[in-house]
Amino acid sequence: MPLRCAQPPTDLNEEAFMPTSDFSVLELSRLDRERHLCALAAPYDKRAGLMALIAFNRELARIGATVSEPMLGKIKLQWWIDVIPGILQGRPPSHPVARALAEVADRLQHRSGQLKALAEARNFDLETAKPASLDDVLAYAYATGGALHTLMLDVLGVADDDAHAAARDIGAAWALIGVMRALPYQTSGHGRDMLPLGVSVRDVLVQAQGLLCAARERCVPKVALPAVLVGRLADRHLARLEKQNWDPALIEEPPAGAGAVVTVWWGKITGRY
């Protein structure tokens, strides 16, 4: 019998979210809808920290799409790189995302280098030529999605090596899928075309499938699930894209609605990611 859910489970209800210091941080996190749902699967006292990281990543990711010149984007990224030490020392600048990160500085105290690297990796978005190879796209996926999901484990208080390896692979797989989902917008003149010459969408997504399989061979503690549950949502996108003959532009992508909520909730209940 298929699983039915008339309303989102209460433990994934956004009304139960512990507010951050600024509502705009919550709004930024919501823009990354599927990671946001996974953050709602975390214990109540960890959600604000996860959403601060998601908002930080979203803030970095949108720089490349909003600047008129690459140099302006580099300046904005460098600003974030420069303020990270102050954020972790409890002296954030007057920026809502910076203040939200400062609220969980104790959990990220030794991650200044990783946070800076996450910002530095977004310089790749500002280049104009196609990536040279699939390896370049994979390196970018690890430096962005992989790095973000390992930082999420720090907020969750998880130091387990297998969990970190799994989160890194799942984060990279999610980033690869995201790059392919964005292709219709990139090729229409909005942003950089991230598909290397001689590489197909299927090639990239098969790589993502391999990363998900590798992650699932590892034993991950239940407390780490909010950082890896996005793997279940990755499966949904891969299945849809395969039905579309690996063409992300063939059918307009549906929003992440009740089906995504149930997928995350069931993963939380069963421990499957």
Secondary structure, 3 states (H helix, E strand, C coil): CCCCCCCCCHHHCHHHCCCCCCHHHHHHHHHCHHHHHHHHCCCHHHHHHHHHHHHHHHHHHCHHHHCCCHHHHHHHHHHHHHHHHHHHCCCCCCCHHHHHHHCCCCCCCCCHHHHHHHHHHHHHHHCCCCCCCHHHHHHHHHHHHHHHHHHHHHHHCCCCHHHHHHHHHHHHHHHHHHHHHCHHHHCCCCCCCCCCCCCCHHHHHHHHHHHHHHHHCCCCCHHHHHHHCHHHHHHHHHHHHHHCCCCCCCCCCCCCCHHHHHHHHHHHHHCCC
